[in-house]
Amino acid sequence: MIVRRVPAALLAATIGASLAAAPAQAQSRGDHGPNVFPTLKRNLVAAYDFDSPVPGNPAKERDRGRSGTDIDLINGGAAMRVRDRAHRGSGRALQLGQVNPTVAGNDDWKTGIYSPTGVPSLRAYNAAKGATIMGWFKMTGTNPSPNSNTPDPSDMFNAIGLAGVLTGTSNGHDVRALLELINVNGELRVVALGRRVDGGNSQTFAADQDWQSILPMNKWVHLAATFDFDTGTMALYKNGEALPGFYTRADDPWAIEGPPEPDVTTASDPAGIKIGGSFPQNTREQNPCNCRMDTLLFLDRPATATEVRHQYRR
């Protein structure tokens, strides 16, 4: 019998965490919690504070946005909720991470939901003009992680997954809107990556700044990525301020030139949400994040720079 051991770094990161779920709070769908800027509430599709286990199932996190898209705490269950304050009013945070870097298994701690036929509650991203993904992030271990899908111990994953909405035809990896870190021209960068057409080309907006200065070890940082599929523009923000950056393609990867107008995403329900790595159906390990997250918000329009700043300050 093979006994898998949780690495010391990940185990240490969860010390002090309760192995039981936090008590369920009296909430209604779309209550948004107390920390959402008022102008964002109408467009808040999904919100996760990781203080809200689904009653009777602590391995699922309740959506406090309007869609009611509860997500799975994959492989770690309730132990993934750890006591850590990302901001005032925060209670617990979500611990994510690689578990066995030398084994091509499916035990990494990640979060999300997946359906190959689409998730109907995420219909706001069906034929959508835009999106925003934002939240609090803290690096807690070595990133990027060793590639558990290859035998070479020196091979590393080329990305660190943060949070994204999948395309309608996604196998658990392809995204409609994504905030992550990925290798751009040989250098890891914080990026917003979007895809307007299912199966089509993606566009990437990459931050100029070194990723480790954007996300220093053991420090909470608020990040936001906005996507305007009609104008073909994206933006990144750290702690409420815009991050200078560049597009990795100078052509028209979203195919927005010419009629019809406005340009929207494919009219398909997303296959789900992925947080802390790809394949939320837990069939493959890809791009794990040794990190913590809190107060993740998914909107169906691009937030303005002013709204991002106000949300950070809240």
Secondary structure, DSSP 8 states (H G I E B T S, - for coil): -------HHHHHHTTT--SS--------TT---TTS-HHHHTTEEEEE-SS-EETTEEEEE---SSS---EEEETTGGGGEEE--SSTT--EEEEEB-S-TTS-SS--BEEEEE-TT--GGGGGGTT-SEEEEEEEEEE-S-SS-B-TTSS-TT-B-SEEEEEEEE-TT-SSS-EEEEEEEEEETTEEEEEEEEESSTTS-EEEEEESS-HHHHS-BT--EEEEEEEETTTTEEEEEETTEE--EEES-SS-TT--SSSSSS----SS---EEEESSS-TTSSS--S---EEEEEEEEESS---HHHHHHHHH-
